[in-house]
Amino acid sequence: MGVSLKAYFLVAYFVFGMSSVMFVKDVEAAGECGKTPIRSAAVSLSPCLGAAGNAKAKVPPACCSKVGALLKASPRCLCAILLSPLAKQAGIIPGIAIGIPKRCNIKNRQSGKKCGSYTVP
């Protein structure tokens, strides 16, 4: 078919994991993502999952629009999501994921491969 079984299970695991944590009440305090819980913000980036683990994968337009909106609203939120343990569990590779704004040709993004104080080697 073209979709590997490993990729299918990775996506299924990510969707299940994200949906199951939605039932856990997050702290109401404002963080990197404002009043939006980081888990909810991460779920909004689910169209980016394939591109966040494969530098050669085409970034879907839905991913680019979500990333663009997130960067406009709260640039630190994107870094918080990409560097979170939740992202690691989903198989997101920070060095690849940090490059998504550039791959989407989003203006007003951090230059290079930086996410806060984290720089991709």
Secondary structure, DSSP 8 states (H G I E B T S, - for coil): --S-HHHHHHHHHHHHHHHHHTTS----S-BTTBTS-HHHHHHHTGGGHHHHH-TTS---HHHHHHHHHHHHH-HHHHHHHHTSHHHHHTT--HHHHTTHHHHTT-SS--SSSEETTEE--
